[in-house]
């Protein structure tokens, strides 16, 4: 339910609200989709100060948990398959 609420806030450009919800989800459940979206907030500076290194760290954790979105984001950044998912 919280993911739906967070996604709705994100899609309506209410980034401060979606950031808070995703942060709560990740801190309590380690949900890979919420982790990916939280990384997106940090990468793009949506509702929070931009922090690319932390975004990449979140995406690596989400990727290891099976998030294809996170894997794709890492591939886009690194442009190589050999570097995308290393810790």
N, C-alpha and C positions, 0 to 999 in steps of 0.2 A: 504493500500500500504506500509506503513512504517513497519508494522509487517512482511510482506513478505521480505522486504529488511533486517530487523534485523535478521530474521530467516535464511536467506541465509548467512549473515555474520557469524552467530553463527555456522552454519553447515560447514562452510569453515574455522573454527578456527580463525576467525578474531574477537577475543573477545573484544578488545578495541572498535572497531567500533560497534559491536552489543550492547555492554554495553551503549554506548552513545545514540544509537537509542532507545533502550528500556527505558532508563531514560527519554528521551524526551516524549515518548508515555505516560508513566505513569504520568509524571508531567502535561500533558495536557488533557489526557482522562481517566485516572484511569482504563485502559483496563486490565481485569483480566488475560488474557494470557500473556501480556507484564509484568505484575506485577509478575507472576509466574516465567517468564524467568529472570527477573531482580533479583529475589530472588535466582535463580540458580547461577547467576554470583557471588553474594555475598557469597553464601554457599560454592561454590567450589573455590572461588578466581580467577575467570576468567575475566581478564581485569581490576580487581579492587582488593584491599586488602580484604582478607577473613574476613567476619563479619557474623558469624552464627546467632547471636541474631537478627541482622537486616533482614537477610534472612527469619528467622522464622516469624518475624513481617510482612514482605511482603506477605509471604505465607498465614498467617492468614487472612489478608485483601483480598487476592485473593480468598481464600476459601469461605469467607463470600459472595463474589460477585459471587460464583458459579463455581469456577475453580476446576475441578476434579483432575487435575494434582497437584495443591497445596494441596488439601486434602490428596492425596496419599503421597506426600512428607512429610507432617506433620505426617501421620501415620507411615511412615518408620522411622522417627526420634524418635517418642515417643513410638512406638511399642504397643500403647494402643489406643482404640477408645475413652476412656473417657477424654484424655488429648489433643487430636489432634487439636481441633478447638476452644478451650477456648481463650478468649482475655487475 
